[in-house]
Each structure stands twice: as structure tokens, then as C-alpha cells.
Amino acid sequence: MKRFALLVLAGLVAMGSVPAFAADAGGKDECLLISKNCKDEVDSIQQKIRRIQKEIKKGGKVYTADELKKLHAKLKEANQVLEDLERPGK
């Protein structure tokens, strides 16, 4: 009986953790959003812009309104950096 109760309890704990894993599978790019989990990621400015645009397209299904604002700000900043780099020397 104890073994059965332990098995049921383990199953309930496992089922309770599934939503947490599912939320991560939603595809938030924490490296772009909060500079977390960026293990040796080095992108060119063009790659970064494409990554940000891809994340913005996911919209409200994945990101909160505040997170989308941050992504838009990062996109604007990255585009400004690209413009500065393309500007002829002074």
C-alpha cells in the first residue's frame, strides 16, 4: 500500500511540473530579453536584428506586453547601431 501511495504521489508531482516545462517550450529567447542563457552567443548586428524580429513576430502568444516593448526597444537600438556602422567615416 505504501508503494502504491508513493507511486501516485510521484505521478502527481510529475504532472504538476509539466506546465513549467511547457512554458519554456513556448520559445522565449531569454538571451535577447534579459541576457540570460547566452552561452557563447555572438551574433553580427544583422543576425541580432533578425533574431529580434523573429521573436517580435511571436507576439502576445509568447511574450507579455512589457516584454514586447523591451524587444521593440532592442530592435530600435540594434537598427541605430547598424545605421551608425554603415555611415561613412567622419
N, C-alpha and C positions, 0 to 999 in steps of 0.2 A: 504494500500500500504506500509506503514511504517513497519507493522508487517511482510509482505512478504519479504521485503528487509532485515530486521533483521534476519529472518529465513534463508535466503540464505547466509548472511554473517556468521552466526553461523555455517552453514554447511561447508562453505569454510574453516573456522578456524579449525573445527574438522578434516577435510580431510587433512589439512596441518600438523597436529600433528601426524597422523598415521605413517609416515615413522620414526619418532623419537621413537615411541613405538616398531616398527618392528625391529629397530636396537638393542634395548635392548633384544628383544626376541631371537636374534642371539645366545646368550648364552655365552658371555664373562664373565669369572669369575674375577670380579674386585677385589675380596679379594686376590686371588693369584697374580694378575697382579700388582695392585697398593695399596694393603692393604686398600681397600675401601669397605664398606658394609660387614664387617666381624663380625657382631653382635654375640658375644659369640661363635665364631667358634674355637674349639680346636680339632685339629687332631693329631693322632700319626704320627710319621715320615713316616711310611708305607702308611697311608691314604693320607698324603700330596703328596707323590710321585705318588700314583695312580691318584689323582686329577690333578696333573700337566701333567702326561702322557695323561690323557683323554683330557685335554684342548689342548695339542700339536697336538693330532690327528685331531682336528677340522681344523687345518691348516689355510691356507690363505682365506678360506671362511668366517672365523670369525675374525681372528687376522691379523694385519699388520706384515710385516717382522720384524720390530723393536720389536713388542710385542712378537713375536715368539722367538726372540733372548733372551729376558728377561725371558721367560718361560724356555728355554733351560738352561740358567744360573741358574735359581732357581732349576731346576731338578738336575743339576750337584752338586749344593751346598747341596741339601737335600740328595743325594746319598752319598756325602762325610760325612755328619753328621751321616748317618746310618752306614757307614763303621767304623767311629770313635767309635760309641756306641757298635758295635759288636766286636771291637778289645779287646783282653784280657787285664786286668789291667796291669799296668807297675810296 
